[in-house]
Amino acid sequence: MEARLWGIRNAMRLKVSNARAEALNNQIRAMRVKARGYRNKARFVQGVLFHYGRLDMAH
């Protein structure tokens, strides 16, 4: 615990967390489970960008 005390105090002082990153990871995981797999990795990345990355479809 003493080795991590600096980081713990710094996080409490700055009031930062990784909650947004964890929420996005959970949404992506749920999308992958709901879709029951993708044919290839490029389609999965495209789906993530479309749903969560604000992909501009105007082009």
PDB file with one MODEL, atoms N, CA, C and O in Angstrom:
MODEL        1
ATOM      1  N   MET A   1       0.825  -1.191   0.000  1.00  0.00           N
ATOM      2  CA  MET A   1       0.000   0.000   0.000  1.00  0.00           C
ATOM      3  C   MET A   1       0.869   1.255   0.000  1.00  0.00           C
ATOM      4  O   MET A   1       0.533   2.246  -0.648  1.00  0.00           O
ATOM      5  N   GLU A   2       1.989   1.212   0.729  1.00  0.00           N
ATOM      6  CA  GLU A   2       2.843   2.388   0.762  1.00  0.00           C
ATOM      7  C   GLU A   2       3.417   2.717  -0.603  1.00  0.00           C
ATOM      8  O   GLU A   2       3.641   3.886  -0.917  1.00  0.00           O
ATOM      9  N   ALA A   3       3.658   1.699  -1.419  1.00  0.00           N
ATOM     10  CA  ALA A   3       4.190   1.940  -2.760  1.00  0.00           C
ATOM     11  C   ALA A   3       3.187   2.680  -3.631  1.00  0.00           C
ATOM     12  O   ALA A   3       3.586   3.396  -4.549  1.00  0.00           O
ATOM     13  N   ARG A   4       1.920   2.526  -3.371  1.00  0.00           N
ATOM     14  CA  ARG A   4       0.871   3.146  -4.181  1.00  0.00           C
ATOM     15  C   ARG A   4       0.236   4.361  -3.518  1.00  0.00           C
ATOM     16  O   ARG A   4      -0.689   4.954  -4.073  1.00  0.00           O
ATOM     17  N   LEU A   5       0.711   4.731  -2.360  1.00  0.00           N
ATOM     18  CA  LEU A   5       0.111   5.828  -1.603  1.00  0.00           C
ATOM     19  C   LEU A   5       0.136   7.146  -2.372  1.00  0.00           C
ATOM     20  O   LEU A   5      -0.832   7.905  -2.326  1.00  0.00           O
ATOM     21  N   TRP A   6       1.228   7.425  -3.075  1.00  0.00           N
ATOM     22  CA  TRP A   6       1.314   8.670  -3.842  1.00  0.00           C
ATOM     23  C   TRP A   6       0.194   8.739  -4.881  1.00  0.00           C
ATOM     24  O   TRP A   6      -0.469   9.768  -5.008  1.00  0.00           O
ATOM     25  N   GLY A   7      -0.020   7.653  -5.620  1.00  0.00           N
ATOM     26  CA  GLY A   7      -1.063   7.625  -6.639  1.00  0.00           C
ATOM     27  C   GLY A   7      -2.457   7.735  -6.050  1.00  0.00           C
ATOM     28  O   GLY A   7      -3.322   8.397  -6.623  1.00  0.00           O
ATOM     29  N   ILE A   8      -2.682   7.099  -4.922  1.00  0.00           N
ATOM     30  CA  ILE A   8      -3.998   7.157  -4.263  1.00  0.00           C
ATOM     31  C   ILE A   8      -4.300   8.573  -3.806  1.00  0.00           C
ATOM     32  O   ILE A   8      -5.391   9.093  -4.041  1.00  0.00           O
ATOM     33  N   ARG A   9      -3.318   9.200  -3.147  1.00  0.00           N
ATOM     34  CA  ARG A   9      -3.541  10.580  -2.678  1.00  0.00           C
ATOM     35  C   ARG A   9      -3.710  11.536  -3.844  1.00  0.00           C
ATOM     36  O   ARG A   9      -4.529  12.452  -3.777  1.00  0.00           O
ATOM     37  N   ASN A  10      -2.950  11.339  -4.910  1.00  0.00           N
ATOM     38  CA  ASN A  10      -3.050  12.198  -6.086  1.00  0.00           C
ATOM     39  C   ASN A  10      -4.426  12.063  -6.738  1.00  0.00           C
ATOM     40  O   ASN A  10      -5.017  13.066  -7.137  1.00  0.00           O
ATOM     41  N   ALA A  11      -4.941  10.847  -6.851  1.00  0.00           N
ATOM     42  CA  ALA A  11      -6.265  10.631  -7.443  1.00  0.00           C
ATOM     43  C   ALA A  11      -7.353  11.275  -6.597  1.00  0.00           C
ATOM     44  O   ALA A  11      -8.308  11.834  -7.135  1.00  0.00           O
ATOM     45  N   MET A  12      -7.216  11.200  -5.274  1.00  0.00           N
ATOM     46  CA  MET A  12      -8.222  11.808  -4.397  1.00  0.00           C
ATOM     47  C   MET A  12      -8.154  13.334  -4.464  1.00  0.00           C
ATOM     48  O   MET A  12      -9.178  14.016  -4.426  1.00  0.00           O
ATOM     49  N   ARG A  13      -6.949  13.849  -4.564  1.00  0.00           N
ATOM     50  CA  ARG A  13      -6.784  15.305  -4.604  1.00  0.00           C
ATOM     51  C   ARG A  13      -7.302  15.877  -5.924  1.00  0.00           C
ATOM     52  O   ARG A  13      -7.968  16.912  -5.931  1.00  0.00           O
ATOM     53  N   LEU A  14      -7.002  15.213  -7.036  1.00  0.00           N
ATOM     54  CA  LEU A  14      -7.409  15.710  -8.356  1.00  0.00           C
ATOM     55  C   LEU A  14      -8.808  15.264  -8.759  1.00  0.00           C
ATOM     56  O   LEU A  14      -9.373  15.776  -9.726  1.00  0.00           O
ATOM     57  N   LYS A  15      -9.364  14.315  -8.023  1.00  0.00           N
ATOM     58  CA  LYS A  15     -10.706  13.782  -8.297  1.00  0.00           C
ATOM     59  C   LYS A  15     -10.828  13.269  -9.739  1.00  0.00           C
ATOM     60  O   LYS A  15     -11.748  13.640 -10.468  1.00  0.00           O
ATOM     61  N   VAL A  16      -9.896  12.422 -10.126  1.00  0.00           N
ATOM     62  CA  VAL A  16      -9.919  11.820 -11.452  1.00  0.00           C
ATOM     63  C   VAL A  16     -10.211  10.329 -11.315  1.00  0.00           C
ATOM     64  O   VAL A  16      -9.921   9.714 -10.288  1.00  0.00           O
ATOM     65  N   SER A  17     -10.785   9.769 -12.360  1.00  0.00           N
ATOM     66  CA  SER A  17     -11.022   8.333 -12.387  1.00  0.00           C
ATOM     67  C   SER A  17     -11.048   7.865 -13.833  1.00  0.00           C
ATOM     68  O   SER A  17     -11.040   8.676 -14.759  1.00  0.00           O
ATOM     69  N   ASN A  18     -11.079   6.586 -14.015  1.00  0.00           N
ATOM     70  CA  ASN A  18     -11.146   6.014 -15.351  1.00  0.00           C
ATOM     71  C   ASN A  18     -12.561   5.511 -15.649  1.00  0.00           C
ATOM     72  O   ASN A  18     -12.736   4.578 -16.433  1.00  0.00           O
ATOM     73  N   ALA A  19     -13.544   6.112 -15.041  1.00  0.00           N
ATOM     74  CA  ALA A  19     -14.931   5.656 -15.180  1.00  0.00           C
ATOM     75  C   ALA A  19     -15.419   5.747 -16.622  1.00  0.00           C
ATOM     76  O   ALA A  19     -16.115   4.847 -17.091  1.00  0.00           O
ATOM     77  N   ARG A  20     -15.070   6.808 -17.328  1.00  0.00           N
ATOM     78  CA  ARG A  20     -15.518   6.938 -18.727  1.00  0.00           C
ATOM     79  C   ARG A  20     -14.921   5.854 -19.605  1.00  0.00           C
ATOM     80  O   ARG A  20     -15.614   5.276 -20.442  1.00  0.00           O
ATOM     81  N   ALA A  21     -13.641   5.575 -19.418  1.00  0.00           N
ATOM     82  CA  ALA A  21     -12.989   4.530 -20.207  1.00  0.00           C
ATOM     83  C   ALA A  21     -13.599   3.166 -19.908  1.00  0.00           C
ATOM     84  O   ALA A  21     -13.816   2.374 -20.826  1.00  0.00           O
ATOM     85  N   GLU A  22     -13.877   2.884 -18.653  1.00  0.00           N
ATOM     86  CA  GLU A  22     -14.488   1.608 -18.285  1.00  0.00           C
ATOM     87  C   GLU A  22     -15.905   1.494 -18.841  1.00  0.00           C
ATOM     88  O   GLU A  22     -16.318   0.419 -19.276  1.00  0.00           O
ATOM     89  N   ALA A  23     -16.646   2.594 -18.827  1.00  0.00           N
ATOM     90  CA  ALA A  23     -18.006   2.573 -19.373  1.00  0.00           C
ATOM     91  C   ALA A  23     -17.978   2.290 -20.872  1.00  0.00           C
ATOM     92  O   ALA A  23     -18.788   1.512 -21.376  1.00  0.00           O
ATOM     93  N   LEU A  24     -17.050   2.920 -21.582  1.00  0.00           N
ATOM     94  CA  LEU A  24     -16.928   2.685 -23.020  1.00  0.00           C
ATOM     95  C   LEU A  24     -16.521   1.243 -23.296  1.00  0.00           C
ATOM     96  O   LEU A  24     -17.048   0.616 -24.215  1.00  0.00           O
ATOM     97  N   ASN A  25     -15.594   0.714 -22.514  1.00  0.00           N
ATOM     98  CA  ASN A  25     -15.188  -0.684 -22.680  1.00  0.00           C
ATOM     99  C   ASN A  25     -16.361  -1.629 -22.475  1.00  0.00           C
ATOM    100  O   ASN A  25     -16.504  -2.602 -23.215  1.00  0.00           O
ATOM    101  N   ASN A  26     -17.194  -1.362 -21.494  1.00  0.00           N
ATOM    102  CA  ASN A  26     -18.365  -2.208 -21.251  1.00  0.00           C
ATOM    103  C   ASN A  26     -19.369  -2.109 -22.384  1.00  0.00           C
ATOM    104  O   ASN A  26     -19.988  -3.109 -22.748  1.00  0.00           O
ATOM    105  N   GLN A  27     -19.544  -0.924 -22.949  1.00  0.00           N
ATOM    106  CA  GLN A  27     -20.462  -0.761 -24.083  1.00  0.00           C
ATOM    107  C   GLN A  27     -19.958  -1.529 -25.299  1.00  0.00           C
ATOM    108  O   GLN A  27     -20.737  -2.181 -25.995  1.00  0.00           O
ATOM    109  N   ILE A  28     -18.658  -1.452 -25.551  1.00  0.00           N
ATOM    110  CA  ILE A  28     -18.073  -2.171 -26.677  1.00  0.00           C
ATOM    111  C   ILE A  28     -18.203  -3.676 -26.467  1.00  0.00           C
ATOM    112  O   ILE A  28     -18.525  -4.410 -27.401  1.00  0.00           O
ATOM    113  N   ARG A  29     -17.953  -4.133 -25.251  1.00  0.00           N
ATOM    114  CA  ARG A  29     -18.083  -5.558 -24.943  1.00  0.00           C
ATOM    115  C   ARG A  29     -19.524  -6.022 -25.146  1.00  0.00           C
ATOM    116  O   ARG A  29     -19.758  -7.101 -25.689  1.00  0.00           O
ATOM    117  N   ALA A  30     -20.479  -5.219 -24.717  1.00  0.00           N
ATOM    118  CA  ALA A  30     -21.889  -5.565 -24.892  1.00  0.00           C
ATOM    119  C   ALA A  30     -22.259  -5.612 -26.366  1.00  0.00           C
ATOM    120  O   ALA A  30     -23.035  -6.470 -26.786  1.00  0.00           O
ATOM    121  N   MET A  31     -21.706  -4.692 -27.156  1.00  0.00           N
ATOM    122  CA  MET A  31     -21.978  -4.684 -28.592  1.00  0.00           C
ATOM    123  C   MET A  31     -21.431  -5.953 -29.245  1.00  0.00           C
ATOM    124  O   MET A  31     -22.079  -6.541 -30.111  1.00  0.00           O
ATOM    125  N   ARG A  32     -20.249  -6.366 -28.830  1.00  0.00           N
ATOM    126  CA  ARG A  32     -19.646  -7.581 -29.392  1.00  0.00           C
ATOM    127  C   ARG A  32     -20.475  -8.811 -29.046  1.00  0.00           C
ATOM    128  O   ARG A  32     -20.662  -9.688 -29.889  1.00  0.00           O
ATOM    129  N   VAL A  33     -20.968  -8.884 -27.823  1.00  0.00           N
ATOM    130  CA  VAL A  33     -21.779 -10.022 -27.404  1.00  0.00           C
ATOM    131  C   VAL A  33     -23.120 -10.017 -28.126  1.00  0.00           C
ATOM    132  O   VAL A  33     -23.594 -11.061 -28.573  1.00  0.00           O
ATOM    133  N   LYS A  34     -23.718  -8.859 -28.237  1.00  0.00           N
ATOM    134  CA  LYS A  34     -25.026  -8.753 -28.893  1.00  0.00           C
ATOM    135  C   LYS A  34     -24.932  -9.128 -30.366  1.00  0.00           C
ATOM    136  O   LYS A  34     -25.852  -9.744 -30.904  1.00  0.00           O
ATOM    137  N   ALA A  35     -23.848  -8.770 -31.018  1.00  0.00           N
ATOM    138  CA  ALA A  35     -23.688  -9.058 -32.443  1.00  0.00           C
ATOM    139  C   ALA A  35     -23.257 -10.502 -32.686  1.00  0.00           C
ATOM    140  O   ALA A  35     -23.292 -10.974 -33.822  1.00  0.00           O
ATOM    141  N   ARG A  36     -22.850 -11.207 -31.630  1.00  0.00           N
ATOM    142  CA  ARG A  36     -22.391 -12.597 -31.725  1.00  0.00           C
ATOM    143  C   ARG A  36     -21.272 -12.768 -32.734  1.00  0.00           C
ATOM    144  O   ARG A  36     -21.251 -13.714 -33.521  1.00  0.00           O
ATOM    145  N   GLY A  37     -20.348 -11.831 -32.688  1.00  0.00           N
ATOM    146  CA  GLY A  37     -19.170 -11.943 -33.545  1.00  0.00           C
ATOM    147  C   GLY A  37     -19.304 -11.149 -34.827  1.00  0.00           C
ATOM    148  O   GLY A  37     -20.406 -10.844 -35.283  1.00  0.00           O
ATOM    149  N   TYR A  38     -18.180 -10.828 -35.385  1.00  0.00           N
ATOM    150  CA  TYR A  38     -18.118 -10.117 -36.662  1.00  0.00           C
ATOM    151  C   TYR A  38     -17.331 -10.969 -37.642  1.00  0.00           C
ATOM    152  O   TYR A  38     -16.540 -11.819 -37.233  1.00  0.00           O
ATOM    153  N   ARG A  39     -17.535 -10.753 -38.905  1.00  0.00           N
ATOM    154  CA  ARG A  39     -16.822 -11.533 -39.912  1.00  0.00           C
ATOM    155  C   ARG A  39     -15.326 -11.236 -39.899  1.00  0.00           C
ATOM    156  O   ARG A  39     -14.505 -12.132 -40.094  1.00  0.00           O
ATOM    157  N   ASN A  40     -14.982  -9.974 -39.668  1.00  0.00           N
ATOM    158  CA  ASN A  40     -13.567  -9.639 -39.578  1.00  0.00           C
ATOM    159  C   ASN A  40     -13.376  -8.442 -38.645  1.00  0.00           C
ATOM    160  O   ASN A  40     -14.336  -7.786 -38.240  1.00  0.00           O
ATOM    161  N   LYS A  41     -12.135  -8.184 -38.323  1.00  0.00           N
ATOM    162  CA  LYS A  41     -11.811  -7.138 -37.353  1.00  0.00           C
ATOM    163  C   LYS A  41     -12.164  -5.744 -37.873  1.00  0.00           C
ATOM    164  O   LYS A  41     -12.571  -4.881 -37.095  1.00  0.00           O
ATOM    165  N   ALA A  42     -12.013  -5.517 -39.171  1.00  0.00           N
ATOM    166  CA  ALA A  42     -12.307  -4.202 -39.748  1.00  0.00           C
ATOM    167  C   ALA A  42     -13.787  -3.853 -39.562  1.00  0.00           C
ATOM    168  O   ALA A  42     -14.112  -2.704 -39.262  1.00  0.00           O
ATOM    169  N   ARG A  43     -14.672  -4.810 -39.731  1.00  0.00           N
ATOM    170  CA  ARG A  43     -16.109  -4.562 -39.530  1.00  0.00           C
ATOM    171  C   ARG A  43     -16.415  -4.232 -38.077  1.00  0.00           C
ATOM    172  O   ARG A  43     -17.255  -3.377 -37.797  1.00  0.00           O
ATOM    173  N   PHE A  44     -15.742  -4.902 -37.158  1.00  0.00           N
ATOM    174  CA  PHE A  44     -15.948  -4.630 -35.740  1.00  0.00           C
ATOM    175  C   PHE A  44     -15.492  -3.218 -35.404  1.00  0.00           C
ATOM    176  O   PHE A  44     -16.205  -2.486 -34.718  1.00  0.00           O
ATOM    177  N   VAL A  45     -14.322  -2.828 -35.875  1.00  0.00           N
ATOM    178  CA  VAL A  45     -13.811  -1.480 -35.630  1.00  0.00           C
ATOM    179  C   VAL A  45     -14.754  -0.451 -36.233  1.00  0.00           C
ATOM    180  O   VAL A  45     -15.027   0.573 -35.609  1.00  0.00           O
ATOM    181  N   GLN A  46     -15.251  -0.704 -37.426  1.00  0.00           N
ATOM    182  CA  GLN A  46     -16.191   0.207 -38.069  1.00  0.00           C
ATOM    183  C   GLN A  46     -17.475   0.334 -37.253  1.00  0.00           C
ATOM    184  O   GLN A  46     -18.020   1.430 -37.124  1.00  0.00           O
ATOM    185  N   GLY A  47     -17.955  -0.762 -36.710  1.00  0.00           N
ATOM    186  CA  GLY A  47     -19.152  -0.718 -35.876  1.00  0.00           C
ATOM    187  C   GLY A  47     -18.933   0.065 -34.592  1.00  0.00           C
ATOM    188  O   GLY A  47     -19.803   0.829 -34.174  1.00  0.00           O
ATOM    189  N   VAL A  48     -17.777  -0.119 -33.963  1.00  0.00           N
ATOM    190  CA  VAL A  48     -17.464   0.630 -32.742  1.00  0.00           C
ATOM    191  C   VAL A  48     -17.392   2.118 -33.047  1.00  0.00           C
ATOM    192  O   VAL A  48     -17.955   2.932 -32.315  1.00  0.00           O
ATOM    193  N   LEU A  49     -16.703   2.479 -34.123  1.00  0.00           N
ATOM    194  CA  LEU A  49     -16.599   3.892 -34.482  1.00  0.00           C
ATOM    195  C   LEU A  49     -17.961   4.483 -34.831  1.00  0.00           C
ATOM    196  O   LEU A  49     -18.238   5.640 -34.513  1.00  0.00           O
ATOM    197  N   PHE A  50     -18.795   3.706 -35.472  1.00  0.00           N
ATOM    198  CA  PHE A  50     -20.119   4.205 -35.837  1.00  0.00           C
ATOM    199  C   PHE A  50     -20.969   4.469 -34.597  1.00  0.00           C
ATOM    200  O   PHE A  50     -21.606   5.518 -34.494  1.00  0.00           O
ATOM    201  N   HIS A  51     -20.983   3.536 -33.667  1.00  0.00           N
ATOM    202  CA  HIS A  51     -21.852   3.662 -32.501  1.00  0.00           C
ATOM    203  C   HIS A  51     -21.285   4.553 -31.403  1.00  0.00           C
ATOM    204  O   HIS A  51     -22.035   5.288 -30.760  1.00  0.00           O
ATOM    205  N   TYR A  52     -19.987   4.503 -31.180  1.00  0.00           N
ATOM    206  CA  TYR A  52     -19.415   5.189 -30.026  1.00  0.00           C
ATOM    207  C   TYR A  52     -18.363   6.223 -30.385  1.00  0.00           C
ATOM    208  O   TYR A  52     -17.957   7.001 -29.522  1.00  0.00           O
ATOM    209  N   GLY A  53     -17.913   6.257 -31.615  1.00  0.00           N
ATOM    210  CA  GLY A  53     -16.842   7.167 -31.989  1.00  0.00           C
ATOM    211  C   GLY A  53     -17.301   8.379 -32.766  1.00  0.00           C
ATOM    212  O   GLY A  53     -16.480   9.155 -33.254  1.00  0.00           O
ATOM    213  N   ARG A  54     -18.611   8.549 -32.887  1.00  0.00           N
ATOM    214  CA  ARG A  54     -19.169   9.673 -33.616  1.00  0.00           C
ATOM    215  C   ARG A  54     -18.624   9.731 -35.054  1.00  0.00           C
ATOM    216  O   ARG A  54     -18.201  10.785 -35.528  1.00  0.00           O
ATOM    217  N   LEU A  55     -18.644   8.590 -35.725  1.00  0.00           N
ATOM    218  CA  LEU A  55     -18.164   8.494 -37.098  1.00  0.00           C
ATOM    219  C   LEU A  55     -19.057   9.309 -38.012  1.00  0.00           C
ATOM    220  O   LEU A  55     -20.278   9.159 -37.988  1.00  0.00           O
ATOM    221  N   ASP A  56     -18.466  10.156 -38.805  1.00  0.00           N
ATOM    222  CA  ASP A  56     -19.218  11.021 -39.712  1.00  0.00           C
ATOM    223  C   ASP A  56     -19.582  10.225 -40.954  1.00  0.00           C
ATOM    224  O   ASP A  56     -18.693   9.818 -41.702  1.00  0.00           O
ATOM    225  N   MET A  57     -20.850   9.997 -41.190  1.00  0.00           N
ATOM    226  CA  MET A  57     -21.297   9.206 -42.327  1.00  0.00           C
ATOM    227  C   MET A  57     -21.659  10.075 -43.540  1.00  0.00           C
ATOM    228  O   MET A  57     -22.225   9.565 -44.507  1.00  0.00           O
ATOM    229  N   ALA A  58     -21.344  11.371 -43.505  1.00  0.00           N
ATOM    230  CA  ALA A  58     -21.706  12.279 -44.579  1.00  0.00           C
ATOM    231  C   ALA A  58     -20.835  12.090 -45.816  1.00  0.00           C
ATOM    232  O   ALA A  58     -21.227  12.498 -46.909  1.00  0.00           O
ATOM    233  N   HIS A  59     -19.667  11.482 -45.665  1.00  0.00           N
ATOM    234  CA  HIS A  59     -18.739  11.362 -46.802  1.00  0.00           C
ATOM    235  C   HIS A  59     -19.115  10.224 -47.656  1.00  0.00           C
ATOM    236  O   HIS A  59     -18.455   9.962 -48.661  1.00  0.00           O
TER     237      HIS A  59
ENDMDL
END
